[in-house]
């Protein structure tokens, strides 16, 4: 009876040590999670070209980061409300990646 009890205790100890060893190996050699590859772009402020007037074939209007605007071609800029404002985007992505946002307004 004593020998059987000793064998059961040794088997239990061996099983317990095997489980602990497996858990330790999994934690010590596990690779870190890879970062998400999802890019999230949210417009926090919409683009507004301000008030303008086209007298001919058209042209371009450029709005700077500070709200200043310039025009080319036959576009006249007016100083009426609403005023020009640049678009502002909140971008979430992996560190070290580049993002280019291009906005082209088609003729209406």
N, C-alpha and C positions, 0 to 999 in steps of 0.2 A: 504494500500500500504506500509506503514511504517513497519507494522508487518511482511509482506511477505519479505521485504528487510532485516529486522533483522534476520529472519529465514534462508534466503539464506547465509548471512554472517556467522551465527553460524554454518551452515552445512559446509561451506567452511573451516572455522577454525578447525572444528572437523576432517574433511578429511585431512587437512594439518598436524595437530598434529598426527594423526594416521599414516600417511606415514613416518613422521620424527621418530616416536617411533619404527616403524618396521625396518627402516634403522639402527637406533642406536642399537637395540637388535641384529640384524644380525652381525654388526661389533664387538660388545662387547663379544659375545658368540661364534663367529666363531673359529674353531680350525685351528692351523697353518697347512700349507701344509706339508705333509709327504715327507721326502727326497726320492730321486729316489733310486730304488733298482737295478739300472743298473750298472754293472761293466764294465768299459772300460779299456782295456789293449792295449798299443801301444808300439811296440819295437822301441826304439830310437837308439839302436846300436845292431847289430847282433852278435851272438856268433861265434868266430873263434878259433879253436883249434891250429892254427899255423901249421908249417910243421912237420910232423911226419912220422915214418916208422915202419910198422908192420912186424916182422920177423917170427912169428909163429902163435899160436892159437888166439892171440889178447890180450886185456887187457883193461885198462881204462885210460882216460886222464881227469884230473881235472884242470879247469881254475879258479884261485882265483879272487877275486874282483879287485885286482890290476894288473891282467894280468899274474901273475906267474902261472906256470903249473907244474903238477907232473904226473907221469905215473906209471902204474903197468903192470905186465905181460910182454909180449914180444913187447912192444911199445917203440921205441926209439924216443926221441925228438930231432929235428934238429934246429939249430940256423939260419935258412934261412927265407927269406920273404915268405909269410906274417907272421907277428908275432901274437901271441895269444892275444885275447881281450875278456873280459867278455861281456855277453849280458846285456843291460840296458833297463829296461821297465818303462814306465810311466803308473801309475795305478790310476784311479779315481773311488772311491767308497765311501760308507757311512762311517762316522767316527766310529771307534771301531770294524771294521770287519777285519778278517784275510784273507790273500791270500797266497796260495802256488803255485809256478810255478815249474813244473817239465818238464825237457826236456830230452827225451831219444832218442839217435841216434841209429837207427837200422843198423845192418851190411849191407853194400851195396853188 
